[in-house]
Amino acid sequence: MTLSIRLARAQDAPLLPAVEHSAAQVFACHPGLQWIAEGSVISCAEHLAFIASNQEWVVVDLQDQPQGFICTEAMGHNLHIVELSVAQAYQGLGYGRQLIAAVCDWAGTQGFNALTLTTFTDVPWNAPFYARLGFRRLADADLDGALAQLLEVEVAEHSSARCAMSLDLD
Ligand SMILES: CC(C)(COP(=O)(O)OP(=O)(O)OC[C@H]1O[C@@H](n2cnc3c(N)ncnc32)[C@H](O)[C@@H]1OP(=O)(O)O)[C@@H](O)C(=O)NCCC(=O)NCCS
């Protein structure tokens, strides 16, 4: 089955919280992180804000229904990936990689220096996956203000097993 990627539209927004909830079920079997499977997700209103600023892409099925998304925001000269989710039934088919590639291509045309994100260090589909795509883990000394602040909040709220990563775009 071939899905395609396009910019998200306002009518996608009400469907995206369920996509993220479905995606999060992959954590249900991961020791210590089962809470994510029932955790909070990005709201419809928040998706609408990403969509209004052309900062969200979706992977859609043949009925044009979103089955995955990636949303981003500018963070200084870098483009930060806020969330990447692919619905459970479509995981492991390469759509996560394709969503990142789409953002990578767009960010390059917009003159951003790098893609950044925060993620779990020890979850197979998080940091190790991004490392295989060329992202490198940032040391505390390499973190700029906004990214440092975000990581600090995530470590305090969730887990010390969080890290920031970056992919140079030049
Ligand atoms: C992360 C996520 C978006 C990847 O989407 P996907 O469509 O499954 O990704 P792909 O099929 O492109 O595969 C990505 C890589 O993750 C690996 N992977 C995916 N699911 C996996 C699983 N359950 N266990 C182990 N590895 C897994 C694949 O082997 C692949 O690695 P490779 O291409 O280097 O071999 C998806 O797993 C998801 O939505 N997870 C829940 C939300 C999440 O963790 N988001 C990332 C936040 S930083």
Ligand as a Chemical Component Dictionary entry (heavy atoms), coordinates in Angstrom:
data_LIG
# 
_chem_comp.id                   LIG 
_chem_comp.type                 NON-POLYMER 
_chem_comp.pdbx_formal_charge   0 
_chem_comp.three_letter_code    LIG 
# 
loop_
_chem_comp_atom.comp_id 
_chem_comp_atom.atom_id 
_chem_comp_atom.alt_atom_id 
_chem_comp_atom.type_symbol 
_chem_comp_atom.charge 
_chem_comp_atom.model_Cartn_x 
_chem_comp_atom.model_Cartn_y 
_chem_comp_atom.model_Cartn_z 
_chem_comp_atom.pdbx_ordinal 
LIG C1  C1  C 0 8.860  6.950  15.572 1  
LIG C2  C2  C 0 7.835  6.618  14.509 2  
LIG C3  C3  C 0 7.196  7.903  14.006 3  
LIG C4  C4  C 0 8.534  5.928  13.363 4  
LIG O1  O1  O 0 7.571  5.779  12.329 5  
LIG P1  P1  P 0 7.615  4.553  11.333 6  
LIG O2  O2  O 0 6.766  4.860  10.169 7  
LIG O3  O3  O 0 7.366  3.301  12.080 8  
LIG O4  O4  O 0 9.134  4.644  10.892 9  
LIG P2  P2  P 0 9.881  3.821  9.779  10 
LIG O5  O5  O 0 9.057  2.686  9.254  11 
LIG O6  O6  O 0 10.376 4.836  8.816  12 
LIG O7  O7  O 0 11.039 3.169  10.614 13 
LIG C5  C5  C 0 11.860 3.983  11.375 14 
LIG C6  C6  C 0 12.889 3.180  12.105 15 
LIG O8  O8  O 0 12.379 2.814  13.376 16 
LIG C7  C7  C 0 12.503 1.426  13.540 17 
LIG N1  N1  N 0 11.303 0.991  14.221 18 
LIG C8  C8  C 0 10.029 1.356  13.929 19 
LIG N2  N2  N 0 9.183  0.751  14.785 20 
LIG C9  C9  C 0 9.944  0.014  15.620 21 
LIG C10 C10 C 0 9.679  -0.836 16.725 22 
LIG N3  N3  N 0 8.423  -1.049 17.171 23 
LIG N4  N4  N 0 10.717 -1.426 17.357 24 
LIG C11 C11 C 0 11.984 -1.222 16.941 25 
LIG N5  N5  N 0 12.306 -0.416 15.907 26 
LIG C12 C12 C 0 11.304 0.179  15.255 27 
LIG C13 C13 C 0 12.607 0.828  12.174 28 
LIG O9  O9  O 0 13.394 -0.342 12.194 29 
LIG C14 C14 C 0 13.283 1.920  11.382 30 
LIG O10 O10 O 0 14.660 1.851  11.448 31 
LIG P3  P3  P 0 15.529 1.740  10.099 32 
LIG O11 O11 O 0 14.720 2.390  9.003  33 
LIG O12 O12 O 0 16.781 2.485  10.386 34 
LIG O13 O13 O 0 15.675 0.300  9.920  35 
LIG C15 C15 C 0 6.730  5.676  15.058 36 
LIG O14 O14 O 0 7.360  4.544  15.633 37 
LIG C16 C16 C 0 5.847  6.341  16.087 38 
LIG O15 O15 O 0 4.887  7.032  15.755 39 
LIG N6  N6  N 0 6.192  6.133  17.375 40 
LIG C17 C17 C 0 5.439  6.730  18.473 41 
LIG C18 C18 C 0 5.728  8.217  18.611 42 
LIG C19 C19 C 0 7.208  8.490  18.685 43 
LIG O16 O16 O 0 7.979  7.799  19.354 44 
LIG N7  N7  N 0 7.606  9.561  17.989 45 
LIG C20 C20 C 0 8.963  10.038 17.964 46 
LIG C21 C21 C 0 9.094  11.109 18.991 47 
LIG S1  S1  S 0 10.776 11.711 19.111 48 
# 
loop_
_chem_comp_bond.comp_id 
_chem_comp_bond.atom_id_1 
_chem_comp_bond.atom_id_2 
_chem_comp_bond.value_order 
_chem_comp_bond.pdbx_ordinal 
LIG C1  C2  SING 1  
LIG C2  C3  SING 2  
LIG C2  C4  SING 3  
LIG C2  C15 SING 4  
LIG C4  O1  SING 5  
LIG O1  P1  SING 6  
LIG P1  O2  DOUB 7  
LIG P1  O3  SING 8  
LIG P1  O4  SING 9  
LIG O4  P2  SING 10 
LIG P2  O5  DOUB 11 
LIG P2  O6  SING 12 
LIG P2  O7  SING 13 
LIG O7  C5  SING 14 
LIG C5  C6  SING 15 
LIG C6  O8  SING 16 
LIG C6  C14 SING 17 
LIG O8  C7  SING 18 
LIG C7  N1  SING 19 
LIG C7  C13 SING 20 
LIG N1  C8  SING 21 
LIG N1  C12 SING 22 
LIG C8  N2  DOUB 23 
LIG N2  C9  SING 24 
LIG C9  C10 SING 25 
LIG C9  C12 DOUB 26 
LIG C10 N3  SING 27 
LIG C10 N4  DOUB 28 
LIG N4  C11 SING 29 
LIG C11 N5  DOUB 30 
LIG N5  C12 SING 31 
LIG C13 O9  SING 32 
LIG C13 C14 SING 33 
LIG C14 O10 SING 34 
LIG O10 P3  SING 35 
LIG P3  O11 DOUB 36 
LIG P3  O12 SING 37 
LIG P3  O13 SING 38 
LIG C15 O14 SING 39 
LIG C15 C16 SING 40 
LIG C16 O15 DOUB 41 
LIG C16 N6  SING 42 
LIG N6  C17 SING 43 
LIG C17 C18 SING 44 
LIG C18 C19 SING 45 
LIG C19 O16 DOUB 46 
LIG C19 N7  SING 47 
LIG N7  C20 SING 48 
LIG C20 C21 SING 49 
LIG C21 S1  SING 50 
# 
